[in-house]
């Protein structure tokens, strides 16, 4: 063993060695700026920035306009309330009627609780709801009022529940 091969012995050339051998081929390194994928990846932050700005503006607009926020969430709130209703409860029909009226109040941005059915029908027609859907609203409200005071079979309760859900889905497309 000679001192020449021992890096500890203080040989300055022995301490500094290349980490990687030289290129075996004579090819030039790849120029990334000429690759389409390189520039495509640079657009990702741009789209994220634009998306974040749009999301911020949307949230800001909803905070300034509580009626729009209430209008937008009306159907979701009604579906959750219908899901939570106990079909076997004595207050079932009253609750379904209140859910429908609450949904209409949120969508129309005014209270509809004190309106007669004729006034409610006129209001719905003025907002572009079809005559058929207005009749269905009137029918659901009438059944909910009748169900509070007269006995109705269990099968009819489920029908009212499904009809109310379908009606809310139809009205949500129009209002």
Buried (B, 14 or more C-beta within 10 A) or exposed (E): EEEEEEEEEEEEEBEEEEEEEEEEEEEEEEEEEEEEEEEEEEEEEEEEEEEEEEEEEEEEEBEEEEEEBBBEEBBEBBBEBBEEBEEEEEEBBBBBBBBBBBBBBBBBEEEBEEBEEEEBBEBBEEEEBEEEBBEBBBEBBEBBBEBBEEEBEEEEBEEBBEBBBEBBEBBBEEB
